[in-house]
Amino acid sequence: MSCAGDESSAVTAMLEKLTMLWNSRAAVNRAPLSFEHMVFDAARPDFCEALLPFSRHEAWQCATGQQQSECLTYAWIIYNLKTIYIECDIVTPACEDLLKFSPLVGHRRSVMQEAIAEALLDEALHTKMSVSACNYIYDRRHVPLLNFSQFNLLRWKDEILASCTAEWQRRLTRFGMACASETMITDYLKRMSEDAAIQVVCREVTRTHAEDEWSHSSVFSFVAMDIVQGLSLSERVYLQQVIRKTVHMFADNEMGAWAHVFSLVGLAGADDIIADSQGFAEVQVYTDSVTALLERIGLD
């Protein structure tokens, strides 16, 4: 058997193991996460302050305690809104491509489709969890609704898809963005799920989400390893570029959403915070993760 054949067999074997683990690991196979038994502590923040892109800004540090508390509540809302859009608009379409137009054949195809179908089911549950988690906090904090959908990550996704001139480019764009997103979100979730200072329900939602996403990162990595073997040189270069570009858009500080929040809470110095916080947060952390991803799948 060739080296490529050995690698494909190893990838298929790992995907089969991940599918077996899914039966016991996946949140969708357990009782639904119940918020009602979790004690809501109004004094606890709803989000990790250190993850705010402006946490050290002078105007933020001069804000009142009430304004900071409300902003941390909206940080939780923004995080979940963006999660919903990533699950629905980035990960789900990539999963659908792999289920409908599998580039693999035979046993490899069926194993890959099984793993991706399980991931797709997980993503639907994550969307439901994010919706419920937002509404839980809205009901207890009584803050005005944040109506925002213009996330830069999604705008960039639409722009790059519109610039594609062939269907293979569109499919690799969707797949590359999903691979990168599933890898990077594990870094973010880890920090949230380990923060004992935030609201219990917020920590538990991110912990449950993280457990699935750690597995999804592996699933997408192994699927990518198999798919990359069948790509031409130009297709490999294109996929690598998409994955690298996704780092910056994923790490975008989304100050458009924060401009809406600052208006709702009446934060003084909001214009200065927005002007000084445009750009990307902790790009190096995400770059390291994606570089490791590219090495694993053979695109380094």
Secondary structure, DSSP 4 states (H G I P E B T S, - for coil): --HHHHHHHHHHHHHHHHHHHHHHH-GGGSPPPPSTTSPP-TTS-SS-GGGSTTTT-HHHHTS-HHHHHHHHHHHHHHHHHHHHHHIIIIIHHHHHHHHHS-S--HHHHHHHHHHHHHHHHHHHHHHHHHHHHHHHHHHHH-PPP------HHHHHHHHHHHH--SHHHHHHHHHHHHHHHHHHHHHHHHHHHT-TTS-HHHHHHHHHHHHHHHHHHHHHHHHHHHHHTT--HHHHHHHHHHHHHHHHHHTB--HHHHHHHHHHHT-TTHHHHHHHH-SBSSHHHHHHHHHHHHHHHT--
